[in-house]
Amino acid sequence: MTQPPAPRVLLGHGTENDFVVLPDPDGTGWPEQRLDAALVRRLCERRSGPGGDGVLRVVRSRHVPDAAAALGADLDRCEWFMDHRNADGSHAEMCGNGIRLFLHVLLAEGLVDRAACEKGVLVGTRGGPRRVGAVPGGGYWVDMGPARPFGRGEARIAGRTFAGLAVSMGNPHLACLTDVDLDALDLTGVPAVDPQLFPEGVNLELVTLLRAGGEGADAHVRLRVVERGVGETRSCGTGACAAAFAALEARGAGSGTVVVDVPGGRLSVRVGDGTTVLTGPAVLTATGVLTAEWLAG
């Protein structure tokens, strides 16, 4: 009897926010009942599995059971769906670093062509449709949609309380501008936040303003981020957008471009015209197969 091919797996990152990527264009390799929370957690384990901050399944929207609810009237416009899972196995709405890597994989796998990518491709996510495109000369941009403030709150972590702006980027954020030494903070814990403001948890950004601008930008910030369901990560695309919005808001500006330094590299965020646009790199680091021995473990 012919054995089915071993399932392929790719590894990659966007500013060191890294993912296990599962190519599954026709939805036959990793259906929902197979890619359950327990398997996602095993895939993200860094010592006993491939390892990553999350899992991205590259699949056509029509094969994702909840795509219609997430995309509504835009379902037919989104051929591809970024089926994103957090490291704890939960579904995630949106990830700016992940969706850049997602487009990079579509290109590397020959599923879209470069010309279409430079114009922008509409990709489905659980946070709604997002347009993402290739930058001539390298890198990727993604229209992240509008940053929507929804109040102010506090987070307690590392023995300190930080006040910040609650911002929705399709997922919830608390962006806290602070002058503390970010390098001195122990961010291994889970932030304590107001459950009424953040009933489903929150991504916490601790942000310091470096200078008024630079590189043609209106502001330059540095951040560390603790993602819900993951812990501290090297980068967070939606977090960079929330931080940029909060930095501009603190200066009384409704629009502008912000350079955002994260532990894993540098991103650029443009806020204006009713949306935010995130630009940064995406890199594939490895490709291989999951062995029968590991899958049976």
C-alpha positions in Angstrom: 0.0 0.0 0.0 1.3 3.4 -0.9 2.0 5.6 2.1 0.6 9.1 2.1 3.3 11.8 1.8 4.8 13.1 5.0 3.2 16.5 5.9 5.4 19.4 4.9 6.3 22.1 7.4 8.1 25.5 6.9 9.7 27.7 9.5 10.0 31.5 9.1 9.7 34.8 10.9 8.9 38.5 10.6 11.4 40.5 12.7 12.0 37.3 14.7 8.3 36.8 15.5 8.5 33.2 14.3 6.0 30.6 13.0 5.5 27.0 12.0 3.9 27.3 8.6 1.7 24.4 7.2 1.1 24.6 3.5 -2.4 23.2 3.0 -3.9 24.9 -0.1 -6.8 22.5 -0.6 -7.5 22.0 3.1 -6.9 18.2 3.0 -3.7 18.0 5.1 -4.7 19.9 8.2 -8.5 20.0 8.6 -9.8 21.6 11.8 -10.3 18.2 13.5 -6.7 17.3 13.0 -5.1 20.7 13.7 -6.5 20.8 17.2 -5.2 22.8 20.2 -3.0 20.0 21.5 -1.2 19.5 18.2 -0.7 23.3 17.8 1.0 23.4 21.2 3.3 20.5 20.2 4.2 22.2 17.0 5.2 25.4 18.9 7.3 23.6 21.5 10.9 24.7 20.9 12.6 21.6 22.4 10.2 18.8 21.5 8.7 20.2 18.3 9.6 22.5 15.4 9.1 25.6 17.6 7.5 29.0 17.1 5.3 31.8 18.5 2.4 30.4 16.6 1.2 28.3 13.6 0.1 29.6 10.2 -1.9 27.3 8.0 -1.8 28.4 4.3 -5.2 27.5 3.0 -7.9 28.7 0.6 -10.7 30.5 2.3 -13.4 28.1 1.1 -11.8 25.3 3.2 -12.0 27.1 6.5 -15.3 26.5 8.4 -15.4 29.9 10.1 -14.1 32.0 7.1 -17.6 33.1 6.0 -18.4 34.5 9.5 -15.0 36.3 9.6 -15.1 37.7 6.1 -18.8 38.2 5.3 -19.4 39.8 1.9 -15.6 39.7 1.3 -15.4 35.9 1.3 -15.3 35.6 -2.5 -12.6 38.3 -2.8 -10.2 36.4 -0.4 -8.9 33.3 -2.2 -6.4 32.7 0.7 -7.0 32.6 4.4 -4.4 33.0 7.1 -5.5 30.3 9.6 -3.4 31.6 12.6 -3.1 29.8 15.9 -1.4 31.1 19.1 1.2 29.0 20.8 -1.4 27.9 23.4 -3.6 26.4 20.6 -6.2 29.2 20.6 -7.3 30.9 17.4 -5.9 34.4 16.7 -7.6 37.2 14.8 -4.7 38.9 13.1 -0.9 39.2 13.1 1.0 41.8 11.1 4.3 39.8 11.1 2.5 36.6 10.3 0.6 37.9 7.4 3.8 39.3 5.8 5.3 35.8 6.2 2.1 34.3 4.8 2.5 36.3 1.6 6.2 35.4 1.4 5.2 31.7 1.6 2.5 32.2 -1.1 5.2 33.6 -3.4 7.8 30.9 -2.5 5.3 28.1 -3.1 4.3 29.5 -6.5 0.7 30.1 -5.4 0.7 33.8 -6.4 2.8 35.8 -8.8 5.1 38.7 -8.0 3.3 41.2 -10.1 0.0 40.5 -8.3 1.8 40.8 -4.9 3.2 44.3 -5.7 -0.3 45.5 -6.4 -1.5 43.9 -3.2 -3.4 40.6 -2.5 -6.5 40.5 -0.3 -6.0 37.8 2.4 -8.7 36.6 4.8 -8.1 36.6 8.6 -10.3 36.1 11.6 -9.9 39.8 12.1 -11.4 40.4 8.6 -9.8 40.9 5.2 -6.4 42.5 5.0 -4.5 43.7 1.9 -0.8 42.8 1.8 1.8 43.4 -0.8 5.4 43.1 -1.8 7.7 46.1 -1.7 10.0 46.5 -4.7 13.5 45.6 -3.6 12.4 43.5 -0.7 10.0 43.5 2.3 6.3 43.5 2.5 3.5 45.9 3.5 0.1 45.2 4.9 -2.9 47.4 5.3 -3.8 46.6 8.9 -7.1 48.5 9.0 -7.8 51.4 11.3 -6.5 51.6 14.9 -9.6 51.9 17.1 -9.1 53.3 20.6 -11.6 52.0 23.1 -10.6 53.4 26.5 -7.8 53.6 28.9 -6.6 50.9 31.2 -3.8 49.7 33.4 -1.6 46.6 33.4 0.4 45.2 36.3 3.5 43.2 35.4 7.1 42.9 36.7 6.0 44.5 40.0 4.9 47.7 38.3 1.7 49.3 37.1 1.6 50.8 33.6 -1.2 53.0 32.3 -2.0 53.0 28.6 -4.4 53.4 25.7 -6.6 50.5 24.8 -6.4 50.0 21.0 -8.1 47.4 18.8 -6.3 46.3 15.7 -8.8 43.5 15.1 -7.3 42.1 18.3 -7.0 44.0 21.7 -3.9 45.9 22.8 -2.9 48.1 25.7 -0.1 50.4 24.6 1.7 52.0 27.5 4.1 54.8 27.0 6.7 54.8 29.7 10.2 56.1 30.6 11.3 53.0 32.5 14.3 51.0 31.4 12.7 48.3 29.2 15.7 46.1 29.3 15.5 45.9 33.1 11.9 44.5 33.1 11.2 40.8 33.7 8.2 40.1 31.4 7.9 36.4 32.0 4.6 36.8 33.8 1.1 37.3 32.6 -0.1 40.9 32.8 -2.9 41.6 35.3 -5.5 43.7 33.5 -9.2 44.9 33.9 -11.3 41.9 32.8 -14.2 44.2 32.0 -12.1 46.2 29.5 -10.3 43.1 28.2 -12.6 40.1 28.6 -10.6 38.0 26.2 -7.2 39.1 27.4 -4.9 41.6 25.8 -1.6 42.1 24.1 0.6 44.5 26.2 3.0 46.9 24.7 5.5 48.8 26.8 6.7 51.8 24.6 9.5 54.3 25.0 9.8 57.4 22.8 13.3 57.6 21.4 13.2 60.9 19.6 10.9 63.2 17.6 11.6 61.5 14.3 14.3 60.1 12.2 14.5 58.3 8.8 11.8 60.7 7.6 9.4 59.6 10.3 7.4 61.7 12.7 8.3 59.6 15.7 10.6 56.8 16.7 9.7 54.3 19.4 11.1 51.2 21.0 8.8 48.5 22.5 8.6 45.2 24.2 5.4 43.2 23.9 3.7 40.4 25.8 1.2 38.6 23.6 -1.8 36.9 25.1 -1.5 33.1 24.8 2.2 33.4 23.9 4.2 35.5 26.4 6.9 37.9 25.4 7.8 37.7 21.7 10.5 39.3 19.6 8.0 41.3 17.6 4.3 41.9 17.1 3.0 43.6 14.0 -0.4 44.6 15.5 1.4 45.7 18.6 3.7 47.9 16.6 0.6 49.6 15.0 -1.0 50.1 18.4 2.2 51.5 19.8 2.6 53.9 16.8 -1.0 55.1 17.2 -0.5 55.7 20.9 2.8 57.6 20.3 1.1 59.9 17.8 -2.0 60.3 20.0 0.3 61.3 22.9 1.7 64.1 20.7 -1.7 65.2 19.6 -1.2 63.9 16.1 -3.9 62.0 14.2 -1.6 60.8 11.5 2.1 60.3 10.7 4.8 57.7 10.2 6.5 56.0 13.1 9.7 53.9 13.1 9.2 51.0 15.6 12.2 49.2 17.0 11.4 45.7 18.4 13.8 43.2 19.9 13.7 41.3 16.5 14.4 44.3 14.2 12.8 47.4 12.8 9.3 48.1 11.4 7.6 51.1 10.0 4.0 52.1 10.6 2.1 54.8 8.7 -1.1 56.1 10.3 -3.5 58.1 8.2 -6.4 58.0 5.7 -8.5 56.0 8.1 -6.0 53.0 8.3 -2.6 51.9 9.3 0.1 50.4 7.0 2.8 48.2 8.4 6.0 47.6 6.5 8.8 45.1 7.3 10.7 42.0 6.3 9.7 38.3 6.2 12.1 35.4 6.0 11.8 31.6 5.5 14.4 29.8 7.5 13.8 26.1 6.9 11.6 23.6 5.1 11.1 19.9 5.8 8.6 17.2 6.8 7.1 16.0 10.1 8.1 12.5 10.7 5.7 9.6 11.5 7.6 9.1 14.7 7.0 12.7 15.9 3.3 12.7 14.8 2.7 9.5 16.7 4.3 10.9 19.9 
